[in-house]
Amino acid sequence: MAWWNQLIGAGGLSYMDVAAMHPYTGSDDSWEEDGMIAQIQQLQGVLGAKPLWFTEVGWWSDGDFNYLEQANIVARARSG
């Protein structure tokens, strides 16, 4: 949030049509475990009417791919 606050404080939102982020947790945690949902909501709060796009996402696979779990994660990410 520090970077976003600096951008917004410098008037950067007036030059943006949308805001984009890559919401990786950086660990083998879910978004809930890592607090990512709260961070996204906080960012949406300071963006005002600007849309927030996830332009890249990914999750750990823990070895062999579990396609049903990956589909569940993608569905959850798209519904938020």
N, C-alpha and C positions, 0 to 999 in steps of 0.2 A: 504493500500500500504506500510505502514511502515514495517510491518512484512515481506512482500514479498521482499522489498528492502534489509532488513537485511539478509534474506535467500540467495538471489542472491549475495550480497556482500561477504558473507562467502563461496561462491563457491558451494552452494547447487544445482544449476541447473545441475552440472556435475553428480550428483547422482540420477537424476530424468529422467524417460522416459516421463512422462506427469505431468502436474500440475492440481490439482483439487480444486474446490471451491463449496460452497453452497451459491448461490446468493440470499439470503433472504433480503428483505428490512427492516424487523423488525417492520414494521408498515402496515397500510392498504393502502399504496401507491403503485402505479404501478412502474415498473422498471424505466420508464421515469421520473415520479414525484420524485423518490428517487435519481436519478442520477446514477443508477446502470449500465446503458449501457456505460456511460463514464468511470466508474470505470473498467468495463470489458475490454473495449478497451485499457485503460491505462495499465492494467495488461498484455494483449496480447502483447503490445508494448515492455515490458521489458522481456517477456519470449522468445522472438526471435522465433525460429523454434519449440519450445516445444508446443505440443497440450494442450489446456485448456479444461478440462472436467467439466461439471456440474454434480456432483455426488449425489446431493440432491436438489430438488426445491419444492416450495409450495406457495400457495397464500391463502389469507383470503377468506372465503366464505360468510361472512356477513349474517349469518343465514342459511335459507334453501339453499341447493345447487342449483346453477344455472349452469347446466351441459353445456349449450351452451357457456356461458362465460368462464367456466373452459377449455373447448376444445379450444376456441380462444386463451387463454393465453398460453396453452401448445404449440399450433401451432406457436405462435409468438416466444416463447422461443427456439424452435427447429430450426427456420429459421434464427436466428441471427448468 
